[in-house]
Amino acid sequence: LVRMQFLQILSRKPGSLEVLFQIPFCQKQFPYTCLSTSACVYSKNKKGNSYEHVDQEKYKNLVHSVTSYKTSAQTPETILEEDNLLYGPPAKHRPPVKARTKTPRNWIPLINPSKRILPVISESNVPMKIGLQRTKMPSVTRILQQTLSSQQLFYLERWKQKMIEELGKEGFEEYTKNLFLQGDLFHSALESIFLSEETAARDRAENDVVAGYLSSVKHVLEDISEVKALESGVHHETLQYLGLVDCVAKYRGQLCVIDWKTSEKPKPLLQNTYDNPLQVAAYIGAINHDANYDFQVRCGLIVVAYKDGSLAHTHFMNPDLCSQYWDKWLLRLEEYMDKN
């Protein structure tokens, strides 16, 4: 057995078996039968070549193409061809379709083109104050309240419930009542200032309720001149709605509809004032289409005053911005008319 294993080891080396057969000593030590048996054992372990019967001439080009490239034969062009074959041609990129901007069905211009501006004859500087007519026409405030979006209603209700949890139902009612009272006192104090009623203005300034608000808007009042209307009623003759304008005056030389607001939280951005810009645009359009007013307005101003006396935030609305909010107001007006 040891001799057979030794012979197998020698047979694995090229030429070693041939040299072994040429040595007489080896011939004597390993008889023919033993060599034959060893050869049979070696041939059993040898695996057959499965490619011997393959038609090599037929696949010669394929073998050559594979073995002749050290790297992949694919190029960007061939990869693209394969992708087209497997997945089809690539779909062309299309930009996302933007939502179509909704436009009012019956568009009325913000500026009244047929309104004649008469020269000022009276030298009186007393601002106009036209009483609000009680008719079936809806008010601007009512229209905006009844056309709030679902998101606005959600946040409004959430705030209301939070305040009720903190103050109770009766406490919340008292809180809202005080807010309206403070707003009325603040507007009355401003009216007294603009009418140069020094005594009434001084008395209201000493009132702790409005003292902070007046201090908050002091720097704004310095930029206001030529007050034309105060707490005056307006109505749009064509669109049939009405409202009560806080003030119409020049702010830094621009004639504006001015809306005075009070707030407990800072509102440094116009978007923080929610629907107030729509309200201002609605009042501008009403003035421009109201025969009681012999002038037209193109700009707006929202002033947010704070009870703690911190500087009020002013939001000036130029003619372009007023036109944008005017279109939005017309949509809200149409929504209200459709509901009613």
PyMOL commands that set and color helices and strands:
alter all, ss='L'
color gray80, all
select helices_A, chain A and resi 2-11+16-22+24-29+32-45+60-67+76-87+140-145+150-194+198-205+208-216+218-221+270-273+276-288+319-339
alter helices_A, ss='H'
color red, helices_A
select strands_A, chain A and resi 224-236+241-251+254-263+299-306+313-317
alter strands_A, ss='S'
color yellow, strands_A
deselect
rebuild
show_as cartoon
